[in-house]
């Protein structure tokens, strides 16, 4: 039996061919098999890039010299809406009770070294990794980039 290539390409994708792009908001509502609402998500068109935002995967680190936190850096507009197409270079500086380990952006074509404390954003984001030191305190990561306000995040080291 011959398989239609278009069918294979679209089998696991949600596609709305009749939705025309225009700035604003769009809401998608998912329904389960019995027709009741199972989920909803709204996305908004981003405005001009305004500031960096840092979000850590951890609330604290152990003071053992090897505990890691993965911190996402992204660019948002003045209303906090992520700017998905931003690719500016972000520089990182770590001080306090920890140190910079690496950074990455998920771009398979990026040739920037992971060990340097700077990375281009890919689809508006990148990740920095910091490690704890051997003494309690606070590890502080500062991110800066041209044209947007910087961001600082502090993670307790216990």
NUGU-115902 format. One record per atom (N, C-alpha, C): residue number from 1; atom name; z, x, y. Coordinates in Angstrom, 1 decimal. Each point is the difference from the previous one (the first is absolute). Example, Ala and Ser with C-alpha at 12.3 -4.5 7.8 and 13.67 -1.06 7.14 Angstrom:
// residues 2
(1 N (7.8 13.2 -5.7));
(1 CA (0.0 -0.9 1.2));
(1 C (0.0 0.9 1.2));
(2 N (-0.7 -0.4 1.1));
(2 CA (0.0 0.9 1.1));
(2 C (0.8 -0.8 1.1));
// end
This chain:
// residues 158
(1 N (0.0 0.8 -1.2));
(1 CA (0.0 -0.8 1.2));
(1 C (0.0 0.9 1.2));
(2 N (-0.9 -0.3 1.0));
(2 CA (-0.1 0.8 1.2));
(2 C (1.1 -0.4 1.0));
(3 N (0.7 1.0 0.6));
(3 CA (1.0 -0.3 1.0));
(3 C (-0.6 0.2 1.4));
(4 N (0.2 -1.0 0.8));
(4 CA (-0.5 0.1 1.4));
(4 C (0.9 1.0 0.8));
(5 N (-0.7 1.0 0.6));
(5 CA (0.8 1.0 0.7));
(5 C (0.8 -0.6 1.1));
(6 N (-0.5 -0.9 0.7));
(6 CA (0.7 -0.7 1.1));
(6 C (1.3 -0.6 -0.5));
(7 N (-0.1 -0.6 -1.2));
(7 CA (1.2 -0.7 -0.5));
(7 C (1.0 1.1 -0.4));
(8 N (-0.3 1.1 -0.5));
(8 CA (0.9 1.1 -0.3));
(8 C (0.6 0.5 1.2));
(9 N (-0.8 0.2 1.1));
(9 CA (0.5 0.6 1.2));
(9 C (1.0 -0.9 0.7));
(10 N (-0.2 -1.3 -0.1));
(10 CA (0.8 -1.0 0.7));
(10 C (1.1 -0.7 -0.8));
(11 N (0.1 0.4 -1.3));
(11 CA (0.9 -0.7 -0.9));
(11 C (1.5 0.0 0.4));
(12 N (0.5 1.2 0.5));
(12 CA (1.4 0.1 0.4));
(12 C (0.2 0.1 1.5));
(13 N (-0.9 -0.5 0.8));
(13 CA (0.1 0.1 1.4));
(13 C (0.0 -1.4 0.6));
(14 N (0.8 -0.1 1.1));
(14 CA (0.0 -1.2 0.8));
(14 C (-1.0 0.2 1.1));
(15 N (-1.0 -0.8 0.1));
(15 CA (-1.1 0.2 1.0));
(15 C (-0.2 -1.4 0.8));
(16 N (0.0 0.2 1.3));
(16 CA (-0.3 -1.2 0.8));
(16 C (-1.2 0.3 0.9));
(17 N (-1.2 -0.2 -0.6));
(17 CA (-1.3 0.3 0.7));
(17 C (-0.2 -0.8 1.2));
(18 N (0.7 -1.2 0.1));
(18 CA (-0.3 -0.9 1.2));
(18 C (1.0 0.2 1.1));
(19 N (0.9 1.0 -0.1));
(19 CA (1.0 0.3 1.1));
(19 C (-0.7 1.0 0.9));
(20 N (-0.1 -0.4 1.3));
(20 CA (-0.6 0.9 1.0));
(20 C (1.1 0.7 0.8));
(21 N (-0.2 1.3 0.1));
(21 CA (1.1 0.8 0.8));
(21 C (0.0 -0.5 1.4));
(22 N (1.2 -0.2 0.5));
(22 CA (0.3 -0.1 1.4));
(22 C (1.5 0.4 0.2));
(23 N (0.4 0.5 1.1));
(23 CA (1.3 0.4 0.2));
(23 C (1.0 -1.2 0.0));
(24 N (1.2 0.2 -0.5));
(24 CA (1.0 -1.0 -0.1));
(24 C (0.8 0.1 -1.3));
(25 N (0.3 -1.1 -0.6));
(25 CA (0.8 0.0 -1.2));
(25 C (-0.7 -0.7 -1.1));
(26 N (0.3 0.4 -1.3));
(26 CA (-0.5 -0.8 -1.1));
(26 C (1.1 -0.1 -1.0));
(27 N (0.2 -1.2 -0.6));
(27 CA (1.0 -0.2 -1.0));
(27 C (-0.7 -0.4 -1.3));
(28 N (0.5 0.7 -1.1));
(28 CA (-0.5 -0.3 -1.3));
(28 C (1.2 -0.6 -0.8));
(29 N (-0.2 -1.2 -0.6));
(29 CA (1.0 -0.7 -0.8));
(29 C (-0.5 0.0 -1.5));
(30 N (0.9 0.5 -0.9));
(30 CA (-0.3 0.0 -1.4));
(30 C (0.7 -1.2 -0.7));
(31 N (-0.6 -0.6 -0.9));
(31 CA (0.5 -1.1 -0.8));
(31 C (0.1 0.3 -1.4));
(32 N (1.0 -0.5 -0.8));
(32 CA (0.0 0.3 -1.4));
(32 C (-0.7 -1.1 -0.7));
(33 N (0.0 0.0 -1.3));
(33 CA (-0.8 -0.9 -0.9));
(33 C (0.3 -1.5 0.3));
(34 N (1.3 -0.3 0.3));
(34 CA (0.3 -1.4 0.2));
(34 C (-0.2 -0.5 1.4));
(35 N (-0.6 0.9 0.9));
(35 CA (-0.4 -0.4 1.3));
(35 C (1.1 0.2 1.1));
(36 N (1.2 0.6 -0.4));
(36 CA (1.0 0.2 1.0));
(36 C (-0.2 1.4 0.6));
(37 N (0.5 0.2 1.2));
(37 CA (-0.1 1.2 0.7));
(37 C (0.7 1.1 -0.6));
(38 N (-0.7 1.1 -0.3));
(38 CA (0.6 1.2 -0.7));
(38 C (0.3 1.1 1.0));
(39 N (-0.8 0.1 1.1));
(39 CA (0.2 1.1 0.9));
(39 C (-0.8 -0.2 1.2));
(40 N (0.3 0.7 1.1));
(40 CA (-0.7 -0.1 1.2));
(40 C (0.1 1.3 0.8));
(41 N (-1.1 0.4 0.6));
(41 CA (0.0 1.3 0.8));
(41 C (-0.9 -0.2 1.2));
(42 N (0.5 0.4 1.2));
(42 CA (-0.8 0.0 1.2));
(42 C (-0.2 1.4 0.5));
(43 N (-1.2 0.3 0.4));
(43 CA (-0.3 1.3 0.7));
(43 C (-0.5 -0.3 1.4));
(44 N (0.2 0.9 0.9));
(44 CA (-0.4 -0.1 1.4));
(44 C (-0.9 1.2 0.3));
(45 N (-0.9 -0.3 0.9));
(45 CA (-0.8 1.1 0.5));
(45 C (0.8 0.9 0.9));
(46 N (-0.1 1.3 -0.2));
(46 CA (0.8 1.0 0.8));
(46 C (-0.6 0.2 1.3));
(47 N (0.9 0.3 1.0));
(47 CA (-0.5 0.3 1.3));
(47 C (-0.1 1.6 0.1));
(48 N (0.1 0.5 1.2));
(48 CA (-0.1 1.4 0.3));
(48 C (1.2 0.7 -0.6));
(49 N (-0.2 1.2 -0.7));
(49 CA (1.1 0.7 -0.6));
(49 C (1.0 0.4 1.1));
(50 N (1.3 -0.2 -0.3));
(50 CA (1.1 0.2 0.9));
(50 C (1.0 1.0 -0.4));
(51 N (0.5 -0.1 -1.2));
(51 CA (1.1 0.9 -0.5));
(51 C (-0.1 0.2 -1.5));
(52 N (0.7 1.1 -0.3));
(52 CA (0.2 0.3 -1.5));
(52 C (1.2 -0.7 -0.5));
(53 N (0.0 -0.3 -1.3));
(53 CA (1.1 -0.6 -0.7));
(53 C (0.3 0.7 -1.2));
(54 N (1.3 0.3 -0.3));
(54 CA (0.4 0.7 -1.2));
(54 C (0.8 -0.9 -0.9));
(55 N (-0.3 0.0 -1.3));
(55 CA (0.7 -0.9 -0.9));
(55 C (0.3 0.8 -1.3));
(56 N (1.3 0.2 -0.3));
(56 CA (0.4 0.8 -1.2));
(56 C (0.2 -0.9 -1.2));
(57 N (-0.3 0.6 -1.1));
(57 CA (0.3 -0.7 -1.3));
(57 C (1.4 0.1 -0.5));
(58 N (0.8 0.7 0.8));
(58 CA (1.4 0.2 -0.4));
(58 C (0.9 -0.2 1.2));
(59 N (1.3 -0.5 -0.2));
(59 CA (0.9 -0.2 1.1));
(59 C (0.9 1.3 0.2));
(60 N (0.1 0.8 -1.1));
(60 CA (0.8 1.2 0.1));
(60 C (-0.5 0.9 -1.1));
(61 N (0.5 1.3 0.1));
(61 CA (-0.4 1.1 -0.9));
(61 C (1.3 0.6 -0.5));
(62 N (0.0 0.6 -1.2));
(62 CA (1.1 0.7 -0.5));
(62 C (-0.1 1.5 0.5));
(63 N (1.1 0.6 0.3));
(63 CA (0.1 1.3 0.6));
(63 C (-0.1 1.0 -1.2));
(64 N (-1.1 0.0 -0.7));
(64 CA (-0.1 0.9 -1.1));
(64 C (-1.2 1.0 0.2));
(65 N (-0.6 0.0 1.1));
(65 CA (-1.1 0.9 0.3));
(65 C (-1.3 -0.3 -0.6));
(66 N (-0.1 -1.2 -0.7));
(66 CA (-1.3 -0.3 -0.7));
(66 C (-0.3 -1.5 0.0));
(67 N (0.8 -0.8 0.6));
(67 CA (-0.2 -1.5 0.1));
(67 C (-1.2 -0.2 1.0));
(68 N (-0.9 -0.9 -0.3));
(68 CA (-1.2 -0.2 0.8));
(68 C (0.0 -1.4 0.7));
(69 N (-0.6 -0.1 1.2));
(69 CA (-0.3 -1.2 0.6));
(69 C (-1.5 0.0 0.4));
(70 N (-0.6 -1.1 -0.3));
(70 CA (-1.5 -0.2 0.4));
(70 C (0.0 -0.9 1.2));
(71 N (-0.6 0.5 1.1));
(71 CA (0.0 -0.7 1.2));
(71 C (-1.4 -0.3 0.5));
(72 N (-0.3 -1.3 0.1));
(72 CA (-1.3 -0.4 0.4));
(72 C (-0.1 0.0 1.5));
(73 N (-1.0 0.6 0.6));
(73 CA (-0.3 0.0 1.4));
(73 C (-1.2 -0.9 0.2));
(74 N (0.1 -0.9 1.0));
(74 CA (-1.2 -0.8 0.3));
(74 C (0.0 -0.2 1.5));
(75 N (-1.2 -0.5 0.4));
(75 CA (-0.2 -0.3 1.5));
(75 C (0.0 -1.5 0.1));
(76 N (0.7 -0.5 1.0));
(76 CA (0.0 -1.5 0.3));
(76 C (-0.3 -0.2 1.5));
(77 N (-0.4 -1.2 0.3));
(77 CA (-0.3 -0.4 1.3));
(77 C (1.3 -0.4 0.7));
(78 N (-0.1 -0.5 1.3));
(78 CA (1.2 -0.3 0.8));
(78 C (0.8 -1.1 -0.7));
(79 N (-0.6 -0.8 -0.9));
(79 CA (0.7 -1.1 -0.6));
(79 C (0.5 0.3 -1.4));
(80 N (-0.2 1.3 -0.4));
(80 CA (0.4 0.4 -1.3));
(80 C (-1.0 -0.2 -1.2));
(81 N (-1.2 -0.4 0.4));
(81 CA (-1.0 -0.3 -1.0));
(81 C (-0.7 1.3 -0.4));
(82 N (0.0 0.3 -1.3));
(82 CA (-0.7 1.3 -0.4));
(82 C (-1.4 0.1 0.4));
(83 N (-0.4 1.2 0.4));
(83 CA (-1.4 0.3 0.4));
(83 C (-0.7 0.7 -1.2));
(84 N (-0.7 -0.7 -0.9));
(84 CA (-0.4 0.5 -1.2));
(84 C (-1.1 1.1 0.0));
(85 N (-0.8 0.0 1.1));
(85 CA (-1.0 1.0 0.1));
(85 C (0.3 1.3 0.7));
(86 N (1.3 0.2 0.3));
(86 CA (0.4 1.2 0.8));
(86 C (0.0 1.2 -0.9));
(87 N (-0.6 1.1 0.6));
(87 CA (0.0 1.3 -0.8));
(87 C (0.5 1.2 0.8));
(88 N (0.8 -0.2 1.0));
(88 CA (0.4 1.1 0.8));
(88 C (0.9 0.9 -0.8));
(89 N (0.1 1.3 0.4));
(89 CA (0.9 1.0 -0.6));
(89 C (1.4 -0.2 0.4));
(90 N (0.9 0.0 -1.0));
(90 CA (1.5 -0.2 0.3));
(90 C (0.6 1.4 -0.4));
(91 N (0.9 0.4 0.9));
(91 CA (0.8 1.2 -0.3));
(91 C (1.4 -0.4 -0.3));
(92 N (0.6 0.7 -1.0));
(92 CA (1.4 -0.3 -0.4));
(92 C (0.9 1.2 0.3));
(93 N (1.3 -0.3 0.4));
(93 CA (1.0 1.0 0.2));
(93 C (1.3 -0.5 -0.7));
(94 N (0.6 0.8 -0.8));
(94 CA (1.2 -0.4 -0.7));
(94 C (1.1 0.9 0.5));
(95 N (1.2 -0.6 0.3));
(95 CA (1.2 0.8 0.2));
(95 C (1.2 -0.7 -0.6));
(96 N (1.1 0.7 0.1));
(96 CA (1.3 -0.6 -0.5));
(96 C (0.2 0.4 -1.5));
(97 N (0.5 -0.9 -0.8));
(97 CA (0.5 0.3 -1.3));
(97 C (-1.1 -0.2 -1.1));
(98 N (-1.2 0.6 0.3));
(98 CA (-1.1 -0.1 -0.9));
(98 C (-1.2 0.8 0.5));
(99 N (-1.1 -0.1 -0.7));
(99 CA (-1.2 0.7 0.4));
(99 C (-1.3 -0.7 -0.4));
(100 N (-1.1 0.4 0.6));
(100 CA (-1.3 -0.6 -0.2));
(100 C (-0.5 0.6 -1.4));
(101 N (-0.6 -0.9 -0.8));
(101 CA (-0.5 0.5 -1.3));
(101 C (-1.5 -0.1 0.0));
(102 N (-0.6 -1.1 0.3));
(102 CA (-1.5 -0.2 -0.1));
(102 C (-0.4 -1.3 0.8));
(103 N (-1.3 -0.1 0.1));
(103 CA (-0.6 -1.2 0.6));
(103 C (-1.3 -0.3 -0.7));
(104 N (-0.4 -1.3 0.0));
(104 CA (-1.3 -0.4 -0.6));
(104 C (-0.4 -1.3 0.7));
(105 N (-1.3 -0.3 -0.2));
(105 CA (-0.5 -1.2 0.6));
(105 C (-0.8 -0.9 -0.9));
(106 N (-0.2 0.4 -1.2));
(106 CA (-0.8 -0.9 -0.9));
(106 C (-1.5 0.1 0.1));
(107 N (-0.5 0.8 0.9));
(107 CA (-1.4 0.2 0.2));
(107 C (-0.5 1.1 -1.0));
(108 N (-0.8 -0.4 -0.9));
(108 CA (-0.5 1.0 -1.0));
(108 C (-0.9 1.0 0.6));
(109 N (-0.5 -0.2 1.2));
(109 CA (-0.9 1.0 0.6));
(109 C (0.7 0.9 1.0));
(110 N (1.3 -0.2 0.2));
(110 CA (0.8 0.8 0.9));
(110 C (0.2 1.4 -0.6));
(111 N (-0.2 1.0 0.9));
(111 CA (0.2 1.4 -0.4));
(111 C (1.2 0.6 0.6));
(112 N (0.8 -0.8 0.7));
(112 CA (1.2 0.6 0.7));
(112 C (1.0 0.3 -1.1));
(113 N (0.7 1.2 0.2));
(113 CA (1.0 0.4 -1.0));
(113 C (1.2 -0.9 0.0));
(114 N (0.6 -0.3 -1.1));
(114 CA (1.1 -0.9 -0.1));
(114 C (1.3 0.7 0.5));
(115 N (0.1 1.3 0.0));
(115 CA (1.2 0.7 0.3));
(115 C (0.2 0.2 1.5));
(116 N (-1.1 -0.3 0.8));
(116 CA (0.1 0.1 1.5));
(116 C (0.6 -1.3 0.6));
(117 N (0.8 0.1 1.0));
(117 CA (0.7 -1.2 0.5));
(117 C (-0.9 -0.7 1.0));
(118 N (-1.3 -0.3 -0.4));
(118 CA (-0.9 -0.9 0.8));
(118 C (-1.0 -0.6 -1.0));
(119 N (-0.4 -1.2 0.4));
(119 CA (-1.0 -0.7 -0.9));
(119 C (-0.7 -1.0 0.9));
(120 N (-1.3 -0.2 -0.4));
(120 CA (-0.8 -1.1 0.6));
(120 C (0.4 -1.3 -0.6));
(121 N (0.1 -1.0 0.7));
(121 CA (0.2 -1.3 -0.6));
(121 C (-1.3 -0.5 -0.7));
(122 N (0.2 -0.7 -1.1));
(122 CA (-1.1 -0.6 -0.7));
(122 C (0.3 -1.5 -0.1));
(123 N (-0.9 -0.8 0.5));
(123 CA (0.2 -1.4 0.1));
(123 C (1.3 -0.3 0.7));
(124 N (0.3 0.8 1.0));
(124 CA (1.1 -0.3 0.9));
(124 C (1.3 0.5 -0.5));
(125 N (0.1 0.8 -1.1));
(125 CA (1.3 0.4 -0.5));
(125 C (-0.1 1.4 -0.8));
(126 N (1.2 0.6 -0.1));
(126 CA (0.1 1.2 -0.8));
(126 C (1.5 0.0 -0.5));
(127 N (0.3 0.9 -0.9));
(127 CA (1.4 0.2 -0.5));
(127 C (0.5 1.4 0.2));
(128 N (1.2 0.1 0.4));
(128 CA (0.7 1.3 0.1));
(128 C (1.1 0.0 -1.0));
(129 N (0.3 1.1 -0.6));
(129 CA (1.1 0.1 -1.0));
(129 C (1.0 1.0 0.6));
(130 N (1.3 -0.4 0.0));
(130 CA (1.1 0.9 0.4));
(130 C (1.0 0.1 -1.1));
(131 N (0.6 1.1 -0.1));
(131 CA (1.1 0.2 -1.0));
(131 C (1.3 0.2 0.7));
(132 N (1.1 -0.3 -0.8));
(132 CA (1.3 0.2 0.5));
(132 C (0.4 1.5 0.0));
(133 N (1.0 0.3 0.8));
(133 CA (0.6 1.3 -0.1));
(133 C (1.1 0.0 -1.0));
(134 N (0.8 1.0 0.0));
(134 CA (1.2 0.1 -0.9));
(134 C (1.3 -0.5 0.7));
(135 N (-0.1 -0.3 1.3));
(135 CA (1.1 -0.4 0.7));
(135 C (-0.2 -1.4 0.6));
(136 N (1.1 -0.8 0.1));
(136 CA (-0.1 -1.4 0.5));
(136 C (-0.4 0.1 1.5));
(137 N (-0.6 -1.1 0.5));
(137 CA (-0.4 -0.1 1.4));
(137 C (-1.1 -1.0 0.1));
(138 N (-0.9 0.3 0.9));
(138 CA (-1.2 -0.9 0.2));
(138 C (-1.2 0.8 0.1));
(139 N (-1.1 -0.3 -0.8));
(139 CA (-1.3 0.6 0.1));
(139 C (-0.8 -0.9 0.9));
(140 N (-0.6 0.6 1.0));
(140 CA (-0.8 -0.7 1.1));
(140 C (-1.4 0.5 -0.1));
(141 N (-0.9 -1.0 -0.1));
(141 CA (-1.5 0.2 0.0));
(141 C (-0.5 -0.6 1.3));
(142 N (-0.7 0.9 0.8));
(142 CA (-0.7 -0.5 1.2));
(142 C (-1.5 0.1 -0.2));
(143 N (-0.7 -1.0 0.3));
(143 CA (-1.5 -0.1 -0.1));
(143 C (-0.5 -0.1 1.4));
(144 N (-1.0 0.8 0.3));
(144 CA (-0.7 -0.1 1.3));
(144 C (-1.5 0.0 -0.2));
(145 N (-0.7 -0.7 0.9));
(145 CA (-1.5 0.0 -0.1));
(145 C (-0.5 -0.3 1.4));
(146 N (-1.2 0.5 0.4));
(146 CA (-0.6 -0.2 1.3));
(146 C (-0.3 -1.5 0.2));
(147 N (0.4 -0.4 1.2));
(147 CA (-0.4 -1.4 0.5));
(147 C (0.9 -1.1 -0.5));
(148 N (1.1 0.3 -0.7));
(148 CA (0.9 -1.0 -0.4));
(148 C (1.4 0.5 0.1));
(149 N (1.0 -0.9 0.1));
(149 CA (1.4 0.4 0.1));
(149 C (0.5 0.6 -1.3));
(150 N (0.8 1.0 0.0));
(150 CA (0.5 0.6 -1.2));
(150 C (1.0 -0.9 -0.7));
(151 N (0.5 0.4 -1.2));
(151 CA (1.0 -0.7 -0.8));
(151 C (0.9 1.0 -0.6));
(152 N (1.3 -0.4 -0.2));
(152 CA (1.0 0.8 -0.6));
(152 C (0.7 -0.9 -1.0));
(153 N (0.3 0.6 -1.2));
(153 CA (0.8 -0.7 -1.0));
(153 C (1.1 0.9 -0.5));
(154 N (1.2 -0.5 -0.2));
(154 CA (1.1 0.8 -0.5));
(154 C (0.5 -0.6 -1.3));
(155 N (0.2 0.9 -1.0));
(155 CA (0.4 -0.4 -1.3));
(155 C (1.3 0.7 -0.3));
(156 N (1.1 -0.7 -0.2));
(156 CA (1.2 0.7 -0.4));
(156 C (-0.1 0.8 -1.3));
(157 N (0.7 1.1 0.0));
(157 CA (0.1 0.9 -1.2));
(157 C (1.4 0.0 -0.4));
(158 N (0.4 -0.5 -1.1));
(158 CA (1.4 -0.2 -0.5));
(158 C (0.3 0.9 -1.1));
// end
